[in-house]
């Protein structure tokens, strides 16, 4: 994506140069271009279709006038540092053939778009100043779309070659504490690790992340969840001390587990391995990947408050958390709301967390799988459940064998269906066809039909009506306990 984005910046760069200015690309697209130039990555890197640029030598009005003939050059505003009280920065937005160009003025000691702000020409000093006010040196690289030259005022290319994320300045994290979380998401996406200075500074200033607007946290966590190596971000989270800002995760680090089933150690160790196992599954859909990686992250958060069954098993302490799945659902919801995750993510993650033990030590019959599918619907399905089960099983090291069933084998009892089958009869059928009075009896009868269908004893609307016709409460008969073919009372 970045090559085409640079191509779309050529004509704007010409227009800016004609007015005495210079337009340079900056940020992540230039970093990724440099990574490929160094041979640090092969193939295409995923891109968002956006390109950040800096216009030197023009005012904001002059920039808009220069770009006006190329299309609608509209002004947008954002807060520097992302906080509600940070300086207000103006940008010019221009869309060209699917590429969104975000063009700002050079960063200076005072907001560059403020009234009366001086025009900043391109000089080595102004470029170094702009770079020093950015986050990491690998993101403080510039590319001239007209000449194809890389400009590197802070040694970002050397840090890129070393695979190191380093701060642009000692105050970079104070200027914007969310940059600490951005480092977490960056190590997941690119072949980079946090440098010692960045880790030390993050440990010193981690508490400041608690002052950041919550809505700015979700984009970084979403990036981690959609990345190819999310477990590396979790290692950074723990090593940097940022994990203390997320109590639901921090509480897992010292929780013991039964060594026979969890030789990897603590619940946190298991969680990181489950996230790693999940990211290795074939999950091409981005939305599915996000919600499943977050489920892997949060599936055991209920263990922090769960009852502990502890007894001796030879030389080992057997530690179990029998109610952790149910307790994990509200804990997962609390974490996701604290980072401003959207409801479309929260609902499936919470359901999958609550149900993730439903296959443990149980026979996955047709009836059982259909029951699980109904519990998850409409926010998740059996394919999601299979992925969580696989990752949870494989998230143990060392473990003698991987999860034994493929998705196709897992779904075989339900004929490959990932969701619950449609009901054979509706409440209206019971009211009209069988004369069942409105009330809780309707729900109990529908549930009884679902059970019979799930166990394969009825498979059509006609069979369902015939099955119910002789039941108490149908056809005007007296109501009473409902009993299935097995004779067990249903309530």
VOGU-3710 file (C-alpha; in Angstrom, 3 decimals, decimal comma):
1> xxxxxxxxxx> 0,000/0,000/0,000  2,767/2,451/0,878  4,212/2,612/-2,662  0,858/3,636/-4,141  0,335/6,104/-1,311  3,687/7,722/-2,106  2,680/7,924/-5,767  -0,495/9,776/-4,815  1,623/12,270/-2,857  3,713/13,265/-5,913
11> xxxxxxxxxx> 1,295/15,773/-7,422  0,538/17,451/-4,056  4,306/17,676/-3,483  4,699/19,406/-6,864  1,976/21,913/-5,995  3,585/22,654/-2,636  7,040/23,084/-4,190  5,649/25,486/-6,822  4,659/27,754/-3,920  8,083/27,586/-2,315
21> xxxxxxxxxx> 7,421/24,801/0,174  8,414/21,165/0,595  6,120/18,213/1,266  7,573/15,157/3,019  5,947/11,859/3,910  6,463/10,771/7,520  5,373/8,182/10,057  4,564/4,502/9,756  4,427/4,296/5,952  7,999/5,594/5,680
31> xxxxxxxxxx> 9,132/3,226/8,443  7,659/0,257/6,602  9,210/1,382/3,319  12,591/1,531/5,053  12,062/-1,907/6,634  11,550/-3,438/3,224  14,477/-1,519/1,781  16,680/-3,026/4,493  15,323/-6,503/3,805  13,921/-6,657/7,339
41> xxxxxxxxxx> 10,572/-7,847/5,978  9,546/-9,534/2,746  6,378/-9,157/0,735  3,715/-6,542/1,228  3,052/-5,015/4,613  -0,570/-4,334/5,490  -1,476/-0,677/5,154  -4,505/1,360/6,116  -4,590/3,477/2,964  -3,493/6,618/4,841
51> xxxxxxxxxx> -0,343/8,662/4,487  0,949/11,302/6,903  2,786/14,246/5,368  4,431/17,426/6,628  4,371/20,647/4,624  7,368/22,924/5,284  7,524/26,531/4,089  3,788/27,246/3,834  1,070/28,508/6,128  -2,114/26,534/6,579
61> xxxxxxxxxx> -3,946/28,910/4,200  -1,156/28,606/1,668  -1,279/24,813/1,918  -5,016/24,746/1,284  -4,620/27,046/-1,718  -1,833/24,897/-3,152  -3,874/21,705/-2,847  -7,241/23,164/-3,828  -6,969/22,334/-7,566  -6,431/18,643/-6,712
71> xxxxxxxxxx> -9,796/18,144/-5,019  -11,554/18,998/-1,821  -8,812/19,955/0,628  -10,691/20,230/3,889  -9,434/21,212/7,304  -9,702/18,894/10,307  -8,574/19,380/13,886  -7,140/17,115/16,553  -5,674/17,582/20,008  -1,932/17,160/20,315
81> xxxxxxxxxx> -1,308/14,290/22,697  -4,910/13,207/22,302  -6,091/14,778/25,541  -9,045/17,121/25,826  -6,835/20,000/26,967  -3,925/19,568/24,550  -3,168/22,163/21,888  -5,517/22,097/18,907  -3,711/21,156/15,698  -5,107/21,755/12,217
91> xxxxxxxxxx> -4,598/19,294/9,350  -5,501/19,397/5,688  -7,147/16,226/4,433  -7,052/15,261/0,780  -8,314/12,007/-0,729  -6,789/10,761/-3,963  -7,865/7,484/-5,578  -8,568/5,725/-2,294  -5,523/7,091/-0,449  -6,212/9,500/2,409
101> xxxxxxxxxx> -3,486/12,136/2,728  -3,247/13,810/6,139  -1,053/16,881/5,760  0,111/18,923/8,721  2,598/21,679/9,390  5,933/21,046/11,137  5,848/20,426/14,868  7,296/23,340/16,831  7,342/24,596/20,406  3,995/26,301/19,769
111> xxxxxxxxxx> 1,123/24,828/17,769  2,074/25,351/14,113  -1,492/26,126/13,046  -2,155/28,690/15,787  -2,938/32,263/14,647  0,263/34,132/13,955  2,447/31,021/13,975  5,515/31,570/11,790  6,024/29,730/8,519  8,717/27,064/9,039
121> xxxxxxxxxx> 10,986/26,455/6,025  12,704/23,104/5,559  16,177/23,201/7,115  18,183/20,525/8,940  17,288/22,255/12,191  13,524/22,462/11,512  13,459/18,836/10,384  15,285/17,710/13,529  12,901/19,754/15,652  9,850/18,172/14,023
131> xxxxxxxxxx> 11,388/14,723/14,472  12,236/15,294/18,134  8,570/15,963/18,914  7,463/12,610/17,493  7,224/9,314/19,395  9,905/6,823/18,259  12,957/7,279/16,071  11,773/4,574/13,652  8,673/6,727/13,097  10,739/9,902/12,659
141> xxxxxxxxxx> 11,889/9,075/9,141  10,892/11,192/6,147  10,616/10,533/2,436  10,569/13,138/-0,321  7,930/11,915/-2,833  9,636/13,867/-5,642  13,217/12,729/-5,115  12,614/9,385/-3,397  15,199/10,305/-0,759  14,984/9,122/2,843
151> xxxxxxxxxx> 15,773/11,758/5,484  16,861/10,540/8,906  17,503/13,327/11,419  17,531/11,150/14,588  19,205/7,903/13,556  15,968/6,014/12,994  17,502/3,909/10,210  20,159/2,557/12,566  17,507/1,727/15,158  15,468/0,050/12,453
161> xxxxxxxxxx> 18,491/-2,018/11,385  19,038/-3,017/15,027  15,332/-3,837/15,421  15,068/-1,380/18,302  12,286/1,028/19,326  13,832/4,134/20,888  12,311/7,418/22,023  12,755/10,566/19,967  13,313/12,612/23,122  13,335/12,167/26,917
171> xxxxxxxxxx> 9,956/13,910/27,110  8,233/11,849/24,424  6,168/9,809/26,883  5,253/12,812/29,021  4,027/14,613/25,925  1,649/11,741/25,163  1,441/8,786/27,598  -0,514/6,690/25,069  2,799/6,332/23,220  3,667/3,704/25,847
181> xxxxxxxxxx> 0,745/1,591/24,691  1,653/2,341/21,080  5,006/0,684/21,693  3,089/-2,403/22,816  1,132/-2,509/19,576  4,223/-1,758/17,466  6,216/-4,771/18,692  3,269/-6,968/17,649  3,233/-5,672/14,076  6,841/-5,194/13,072
191> xxxxxxxxxx> 10,168/-6,998/13,719  11,098/-4,576/16,491  11,697/-4,785/20,241  11,664/-2,106/22,891  15,064/-0,644/23,680  16,356/-0,545/27,249  15,847/3,217/27,547  12,241/2,948/26,390  11,520/0,155/28,888  13,125/2,082/31,737
201> xxxxxxxxxx> 11,261/5,276/30,907  7,976/3,399/30,553  8,441/1,796/33,975  9,081/5,249/35,436  6,077/6,901/33,810  3,605/4,022/33,470  1,221/5,640/35,946  0,635/8,518/33,531  -1,217/6,213/31,166  -4,027/6,231/33,724
211> xxxxxxxxxx> -4,560/9,915/32,940  -5,046/9,318/29,202  -8,562/9,551/27,731  -9,996/5,990/27,742  -11,178/6,295/24,154  -7,546/6,450/23,020  -6,728/3,045/24,508  -8,959/0,938/22,264  -7,128/1,640/18,959  -3,871/0,285/20,431
221> xxxxxxxxxx> -5,523/-2,800/21,913  -7,380/-3,364/18,657  -4,065/-3,193/16,793  -2,601/-5,791/19,154  -5,604/-8,085/18,669  -5,344/-7,895/14,884  -1,573/-8,245/14,722  0,416/-11,342/13,690  2,285/-11,591/17,032  0,048/-10,271/19,828
231> xxxxxxxxxx> 1,873/-12,300/22,486  4,955/-10,102/22,008  2,895/-7,082/22,992  1,828/-8,874/26,166  5,467/-9,570/27,042  6,144/-5,843/26,616  3,091/-5,026/28,753  4,470/-7,089/31,641  8,137/-6,148/31,228  7,425/-2,420/31,028
241> xxxxxxxxxx> 5,166/-2,328/34,068  2,166/-1,146/32,056  0,274/-4,255/33,132  -0,273/-2,641/36,531  -2,667/-0,215/34,804  -4,884/-3,162/33,841  -5,739/-4,926/37,138  -7,729/-7,751/35,508  -4,532/-8,853/33,737  -2,075/-7,950/36,478
251> xxxxxxxxxx> -3,926/-10,222/38,904  -3,113/-13,268/36,753  0,664/-13,057/37,065  0,982/-14,735/40,465  -1,934/-17,161/40,254  -0,705/-20,769/40,472  -2,063/-23,660/38,435  -2,015/-27,430/38,713  1,366/-28,382/37,164  0,073/-31,639/35,675
261> xxxxxxxxxx> -2,297/-29,798/33,359  -0,442/-26,477/33,247  3,312/-27,079/33,194  3,787/-23,544/31,862  3,203/-22,090/35,328  1,025/-19,132/36,267  -2,317/-18,145/34,764  -0,555/-15,227/33,057  1,954/-17,543/31,388  -0,935/-19,687/30,186
271> xxxxxxxxxx> -2,808/-16,607/28,932  0,134/-15,424/26,837  0,511/-18,891/25,327  -3,210/-19,092/24,548  -3,015/-15,721/22,783  -0,026/-17,002/20,814  -1,866/-20,196/19,902  -4,946/-18,234/18,844  -2,949/-15,925/16,577  -1,541/-18,993/14,817
281> xxxxxxxxxx> -4,973/-20,295/13,799  -6,300/-19,554/10,291  -8,452/-16,517/11,120  -8,557/-14,465/7,910  -11,476/-12,265/8,950  -10,136/-9,259/10,872  -13,203/-8,823/13,087  -13,152/-12,506/14,029  -9,421/-12,351/14,781  -9,877/-9,325/17,039
291> xxxxxxxxxx> -12,641/-10,825/19,135  -10,966/-14,232/19,397  -7,554/-12,878/20,397  -9,255/-10,728/23,033  -11,179/-13,798/24,233  -7,886/-15,663/24,505  -6,517/-12,747/26,530  -9,491/-12,639/28,896  -10,742/-16,225/29,017  -9,241/-16,910/32,464
301> xxxxxxxxxx> -9,615/-13,492/34,140  -12,269/-15,012/36,390  -9,597/-17,066/38,152  -8,527/-13,977/40,104  -11,777/-14,021/42,084  -12,791/-17,664/41,690  -12,960/-20,133/44,524  -9,808/-22,225/44,771  -9,910/-25,927/45,366  -6,458/-26,847/46,667
311> xxxxxxxxxx> -5,370/-30,318/47,667  -2,237/-32,402/47,500  -1,545/-34,648/44,532  1,676/-36,453/45,382  4,386/-33,792/45,439  2,200/-31,138/43,781  -0,491/-28,778/44,981  -3,571/-29,258/42,830  -5,113/-25,811/42,287  -8,466/-25,617/40,524
321> xxxxxxxxxx> -10,797/-22,698/39,841  -14,156/-24,418/39,364  -16,306/-21,299/38,834  -13,859/-19,139/36,908  -15,683/-19,166/33,555  -18,875/-17,657/34,975  -16,906/-15,122/37,030  -14,786/-14,270/34,019  -17,692/-12,878/32,009  -18,243/-9,718/34,130
331> xxxxxxxxxx> -14,477/-9,298/34,579  -13,958/-9,434/30,810  -16,760/-6,943/30,297  -15,200/-4,571/32,832  -11,799/-4,707/31,147  -13,206/-4,123/27,665  -15,313/-1,197/28,815  -12,301/0,337/30,547  -10,484/0,481/27,201  -13,593/1,724/25,355
341> xxxxxxxxxx> -14,021/-1,391/23,217  -17,238/-1,295/21,159  -20,230/-3,458/22,048  -19,784/-5,470/18,844  -16,561/-6,765/20,425  -17,681/-6,903/24,049  -20,727/-9,123/23,489  -18,997/-12,079/21,778  -15,936/-11,925/24,032  -18,075/-11,998/27,169
351> xxxxxxxxxx> -20,185/-14,905/25,903  -17,173/-16,931/24,803  -15,430/-16,272/28,123  -18,477/-17,469/30,057  -18,819/-20,616/27,946  -15,179/-21,521/27,267  -15,224/-24,478/29,694  -18,354/-26,036/28,204  -16,328/-28,616/26,292  -13,970/-29,516/29,138
361> xxxxxxxxxx> -14,349/-33,108/30,362  -17,618/-33,434/28,418  -18,732/-35,447/25,394  -19,488/-33,042/22,557  -22,652/-34,646/21,302  -25,026/-33,106/18,788  -27,310/-31,979/21,614  -24,431/-30,458/23,564  -23,054/-28,534/20,589  -26,468/-27,202/19,662
371> xxxxxxxxxx> -27,021/-26,050/23,233  -23,688/-24,216/23,153  -24,574/-22,665/19,782  -27,806/-21,290/21,235  -26,009/-19,882/24,259  -23,534/-18,050/22,005  -25,970/-16,807/19,350  -26,254/-14,301/17,840  -22,907/-12,788/18,872  -20,640/-15,818/18,354
381> xxxxxxxxxx> -20,853/-19,301/16,878  -19,368/-22,774/17,083  -16,436/-21,832/14,862  -15,491/-19,204/17,452  -16,008/-21,736/20,225  -13,786/-24,273/18,444  -11,010/-21,682/18,077  -11,145/-20,800/21,788  -11,117/-24,489/22,712  -8,133/-25,188/20,447
391> xxxxxxxxxx> -6,128/-22,205/21,703  -6,894/-23,015/25,352  -5,800/-26,635/24,834  -2,641/-25,714/22,911  -1,705/-22,853/25,242  0,298/-25,146/27,517  4,023/-25,844/27,305  5,216/-28,494/27,059  2,126/-30,495/26,197  2,249/-33,931/24,577
401> xxxxxxxxxx> -0,182/-33,353/21,718  -2,133/-30,555/20,038  -5,903/-30,341/20,068  -7,062/-33,482/18,246  -9,975/-32,248/16,109  -10,064/-29,988/13,095  -12,997/-27,614/12,705  -14,664/-30,032/10,279  -14,311/-32,934/12,736  -15,507/-30,750/15,608
411> xxxxxxxxxx> -18,680/-29,776/13,722  -19,397/-33,266/12,378  -22,089/-34,074/15,028  -24,105/-31,026/13,862  -23,556/-31,553/10,150  -21,113/-28,663/9,843  -23,568/-26,048/11,131  -21,910/-23,324/13,201  -25,072/-21,713/14,527  -28,239/-23,020/16,166
421> xxxxxxxxxx> -30,837/-24,493/13,802  -34,102/-22,574/13,346  -36,907/-23,580/15,698  -39,257/-26,179/14,264  -42,260/-24,388/15,747  -42,891/-20,851/16,924  -44,783/-19,428/19,833  -47,525/-18,465/17,402  -47,808/-22,106/16,315  -48,429/-23,105/19,906
431> xxxxxxxxxx> -51,020/-20,379/20,422  -52,907/-20,930/17,174  -52,401/-24,607/16,312  -52,444/-26,108/19,787  -54,424/-23,572/21,795  -51,727/-23,050/24,397  -52,576/-19,954/26,470  -50,090/-17,107/26,579  -47,638/-17,343/29,437  -44,494/-19,146/30,609
441> xxxxxxxxxx> -45,914/-22,476/29,368  -45,138/-21,387/25,782  -41,456/-20,976/26,549  -41,260/-24,327/28,346  -42,861/-26,126/25,429  -40,564/-24,471/22,911  -37,571/-25,499/24,999  -38,842/-29,071/25,096  -39,108/-29,124/21,279  -35,552/-27,802/20,998
451> xxxxxxxxxx> -34,320/-30,611/23,235  -36,091/-33,272/21,187  -34,752/-31,736/17,963  -31,208/-31,473/19,315  -31,245/-35,124/20,308  -32,462/-36,105/16,844  -35,889/-37,446/17,803  -37,884/-34,930/15,721  -36,846/-32,994/12,632  -39,886/-31,257/11,128
461> xxxxxxxxxx> -42,642/-28,841/12,070  -45,259/-31,532/11,627  -43,383/-33,939/13,893  -42,963/-31,209/16,507  -46,688/-30,391/16,533  -47,547/-34,069/16,738  -45,113/-34,503/19,626  -46,711/-31,610/21,525  -50,327/-32,405/20,719  -50,745/-34,833/23,587
471> xxxxxxxxxx> -48,788/-32,814/26,129  -50,413/-31,248/29,170  -51,231/-27,650/28,393  -51,766/-28,269/24,663  -55,211/-28,390/23,088  -56,791/-27,002/26,210  -55,457/-29,760/28,515  -54,296/-29,098/32,059  -50,757/-27,900/32,436  -48,186/-29,733/34,472
481> xxxxxxxxxx> -44,522/-30,781/34,532  -43,010/-31,282/31,088  -41,170/-34,528/30,499  -38,981/-35,410/27,574  -38,555/-38,813/26,019  -35,902/-39,645/28,595  -38,375/-39,044/31,383  -36,431/-36,186/33,003  -38,454/-33,185/34,099  -37,719/-29,944/32,260
491> x> -38,046/-26,670/34,059
//
